[in-house]
Amino acid sequence: MSLLCNFLVALACYLTKGKSLEEAIGLSKEYICSIIKESIDTKLGKNRLLWHGAK
């Protein structure tokens, strides 16, 4: 799954939870940044794998 797909899924989830569009975008961006950081720390990401256990 690409980063764009992950971002859009996160965005849809936050909107479904009742967040405003602006808040959902911010939270989705934070989520994407956290999974990228976690993927770097765990040596994942070489083959487009991302760690979705990020908080």
Secondary structure by P-SEA (a helix, b strand, c coil): ccaaaaaaaaaaaaaaacccaaaaaaaaaaaaaaaaaaaaaaccccccccccccc
